[in-house]
Amino acid sequence: MDDQLGERVDNGSERLGLSRRALVQRGAALAAALTVAPIVIDSLLVPAAAATNDFPWSRSTPGSYSVGVPCSGRKLTFDVRGAGGAGGSANIGFRSNGSRGGHAGAGTKILGEVPVKPGNCSGFYTLNVVVGGKGQNADQVGTGNSDGSGDTAGGEAGDGPDNAGGGGGGGGASSLTYSTYIDVVAPGGGGGAGSGDRTASNAQGGFGGALVSGTLPNGGTLDGVGGGRGYDVGTGDQSGGYGGGGATGSSGGSGGDGSSDGAGGGAGSNTKGGNGGGGANGISGYDGGGGGGAGGGHYGGGGGEGGGGTSASDAQGGGGGGSGSARALGATTLTVYAGSLGGTGGGNSGLGGNGSKNGTAGADGYVSLTLELV
């Protein structure tokens, strides 16, 4: 008998059996296969193994993404940042009268990690990622088109009538979610408010709210920060349009709404930050600045109130928008910082303005993911 398996014999039938040499050869091959096979089988049976080649993963372009993450052997560390709000605009005569729009709030930055195997997953899980969009200034893009997109969108900015300054839109929230096990939301910053139209240096809009510090426990929330109040030319102090309220862990921020004859800001919700109120269209061109739109978040902040403009001793700046609230579920080692930058308010540089009439847009959100062996 020779060394071939299934060799044909003269009568055309096949001879069964193995020679001693064939047995030795196949035994050695089988032993080698048993040594190598677990590595090969693991890579074939666990599709998520290929996903590790995608890490580190990061995006700064607003939108929704899906990322495959292995369930075992590695923990996921993250950097999630909400988008910044837009700055408010100054009135048209800012170069001579020294008006200034309100600066916007920065988005919130959350650093943390997701432990190995969240929930009951096996193999890999699909993490849904949203990168929030920046707030934009109403005078640059037109009223009603100045909110930042995101997991929860920012609120739209209020208009400043005639020569008064318009507000800035709120920044959108960025987030990570997986089923009911992971929910991390970094809120956007509130938009700055527009200045009132009056020949005085205190025709200034309120600042947007920003959540840039605090303790965020796993499974908990962190309240947003309210927007600042605008200035009143007649009284010479910060008694203009009311700023919008910061969101809480269970409700949107309340819209700013005081004694001003400008429009009140809108309340935030779990889908959007509140819109800024429009400034009052007063007599003889004494107009109020537009309120800032609120930032999005777990819940959105409240929009700022529009400034008043009933008389020559009025012409108030609008109130800034509040920031959204933060949320963290299924994550640990959490820290909170300032995230994507808010835009600057337009107006006189001597008062901290950017030297141009219009406020600038905020910065888009950002998400970075890294796998680490455990």
Secondary structure, DSSP 8 states (H G I E B T S, - for coil): --S-TT-B-TTS-B-----HHHHHHHHHHHHHHHHHHHHHHHHHH-GGGGGGGG-SEEE-SSEEEEEEEESSSEEEEEEEE----------TTHHHH--B-------EEEEEEE-SS-TT--SEEEEEEEE-----BHHHH-TT-----SSSB--------TTS---B-----EEEEETTTEEEEE----------SSSSTT-B-------------TTEEE---------BTTTTBS-SS-------SSS------SS-SS-------SSB----------GGG-----------SSS----------SSTT------------EEEES-EEEEEEE-S------B-GGGT--SSSS-------EEEEEEEE-
